[in-house]
Amino acid sequence: MQTIDQALDKLERSKFRSGFYLTEKEKQYLEEKGSATIRAHAEDFVRQKLAPAEPLNDGKQTPMRGHPVFKAMHATACCCRGCLNKWYKVPLHKELTETEQQKIVNLLMAWIDRNKQ
């Protein structure tokens, strides 16, 4: 099992995943809202978009922009169940546990923290 730092380092070697970055406007949003609010947003998005065994519109459910967490979801390959399976071996067609959801949220927040400077 890889650590968050190992996962983020691996993602940085992907041409597609490494192309995501936070804009100044998104960094300002993060600063204004604070880490606790952003984490709550990430938890909601993961619960709604990834946790169900059969997410609605899987593969197309996460916008590419509109919220820093959406960008983090794409940058970390946590945007759909197919990417979660490919990158992290998360089984398809199985509801995510609370522990699995929190691991995803922790990865998203780590990516945001690395990229908000």
Steps between C-alpha positions, in 0.01 A plus 500: 500500500641837399514812713339828399842643410578196284163534323552872439854439369368233262223733377760770428661263247174479302486755220122536537477502882796736543336757273255611766577803715311746715435847363554809713122534531476141631785561744320809626180296539690241704642772722160663552313178578764328710612140516206371707241630251694368200532159671122500560445578130737217403316258730167598342632465144657161570184375671278618213720431197718202593358308796195337337556156349361634171556878490273699273676579169817322614794629304332835441378593847785729605533840331850608395460843659274701727651398834857425612391156622377409151843585363663295777273207416629497141862565598497207743303258279208509744254637245308179428486135598692397187797719593485386863515142379782562252723703733415359843332162434175613664242238398227599258130447581556507878393783729796675659536469876542804724869406537549486122323834461723660764815367328385668177423825683843489667665459158297788355591728790868404473500592130330832580752573775792425265360722229363802684836672560 
